[in-house]
Amino acid sequence: QKEVEQNSGPLSVPEGAIASLNCTYSDRGSQSFFWYRQYSGKSPELIMSIYSNGDKEDGRFTAQLNKASQYVSLLIRDSQPSDSATYLCAVNRAGSYQLTFGKGTKLSVIP
Amino acid sequence: SQTIHQWPATLVQPVGSPLSLECTVEGTSNPNLYWYRQAAGRGLQLLFYSVGIGQISSEVPQNLSASRPQDRQFILSSKKLLLSDSGFYLCAWGGSNQPQHFGDGTRLSIL
């Protein structure tokens, strides 16, 4: 069974710090990787996509992918209280129509 | 740009009643469409997906069904709701090896 694992948290960081969210996946055929942010009571919102090994930066967000270690992470710099949410990691196998989601990590940014 | 509409936002139904949730997508043609359920405090569960009109794949056996009568319309139905059908229902669209984008969701409570 293909799995995506995330630490459920909560992960608490002070305002202005770097939040580091981690995700591991079991399917070596995975090709596309996504991070979603989900505020309480709201639907998931795509914040980052990454397809190749290395880092991808978008504003305060950096996604990191290491396919050899089957590991993808999300760094949030200068964390703000508005970043407090659950972050979902999702993985897509090449040629598949489906995403496999982790259960999410709850992030709390303390003012 | 693409938009996805999902309604109603909230729904309270008695056990044994029927259900119909509708989702439409604008700004794209022949999207892959998805129905997910998210139970309280739990991860996303894929219920159905569709790669074209009349093509439905079911991921979880249950008393729910889905239909795709038009290219950008996806409907989730039930003839008789169970208490266990309560949850947050999310419609999403996406392409192969691309991220999925979610509607605002329907919060369904069964009494």
Interface residues (C-beta under 8 A of the other chain):
Chain A: Q31 S32 F34 G41 K42 S43 P44 E45 L46 S49 L88 A90 N92 A94 G95 S96 Y97 Q98 L99 F101 G102 K103 G104
Chain B: N32 R42 G43 L44 L46 Y49 V51 S57 E59 L90 G94 S96 N97 Q98 P99 Q100 H101 F102 G103 D104 G105 R107
